[in-house]
């Protein structure tokens, strides 16, 4: 088992679980059952944000390259 990866991932799941219980109407016990869903939602949200950041950066680089080539 890779402890360098396991320990941070465990901490992230615990944070998602505790923050999820704090900001929703669910108790800690109910949120424990929903924690896998919350982790997937947080991961998907981060993935979508990273994708759009990449798209915007690539678009800016392309327009800058076209502008430099035209002048």
C-alpha positions as CSV (number, residue, x, y, z in Angstrom):
1,X,0.0,0.0,0.0
2,X,1.3,3.4,-0.9
3,X,1.1,5.4,2.3
4,X,2.2,8.6,0.6
5,X,-1.1,8.5,-1.4
6,X,-3.4,6.8,1.1
7,X,-3.0,9.2,4.0
8,X,-3.8,12.4,1.9
9,X,-6.7,10.7,0.2
10,X,-8.1,9.6,3.6
11,X,-7.8,13.2,4.9
12,X,-9.6,14.5,1.8
13,X,-12.4,12.1,2.2
14,X,-12.8,13.0,5.9
15,X,-12.8,16.7,5.0
16,X,-15.5,16.2,2.4
17,X,-17.5,14.1,4.8
18,X,-17.3,16.7,7.7
19,X,-17.8,19.8,5.5
20,X,-20.7,18.0,3.7
21,X,-22.3,17.4,7.1
22,X,-21.7,21.0,8.2
23,X,-23.2,22.6,5.1
24,X,-26.2,20.3,4.5
25,X,-29.1,19.2,6.6
26,X,-27.6,15.7,7.0
27,X,-26.2,14.3,10.2
28,X,-22.7,12.8,10.4
29,X,-24.2,9.3,10.2
30,X,-26.3,10.2,7.1
31,X,-23.4,11.9,5.5
32,X,-21.2,8.8,6.0
33,X,-23.5,6.9,3.7
34,X,-23.5,9.8,1.2
35,X,-19.7,10.4,1.4
36,X,-18.9,8.2,-1.7
37,X,-21.4,10.2,-3.8
38,X,-20.0,13.5,-2.4
39,X,-16.4,12.5,-3.3
40,X,-17.5,11.7,-6.8
41,X,-19.3,15.0,-7.1
42,X,-16.3,17.0,-5.8
43,X,-14.0,15.1,-8.1
44,X,-16.2,15.6,-11.2
45,X,-16.6,19.3,-10.3
46,X,-12.8,19.7,-10.0
47,X,-12.4,17.8,-13.3
48,X,-14.8,20.1,-15.2
49,X,-13.2,23.2,-13.8
50,X,-9.8,22.0,-14.8
51,X,-11.1,21.1,-18.3
52,X,-12.5,24.6,-18.8
53,X,-9.3,26.2,-17.5
54,X,-7.4,24.2,-20.1
55,X,-9.8,25.2,-22.9
56,X,-9.6,28.9,-22.0
57,X,-5.8,28.8,-21.7
58,X,-5.5,27.0,-25.1
59,X,-7.9,29.5,-26.7
60,X,-5.9,32.4,-25.4
61,X,-2.6,30.9,-26.7
62,X,-4.1,30.2,-30.1
63,X,-5.5,33.7,-30.5
64,X,-2.2,35.2,-29.4
65,X,-0.3,33.1,-31.9
66,X,-2.7,34.1,-34.7
67,X,-2.4,37.8,-33.7
68,X,1.4,37.5,-33.7
69,X,1.5,35.7,-37.0
70,X,-0.8,38.4,-38.6
71,X,1.5,41.2,-37.6
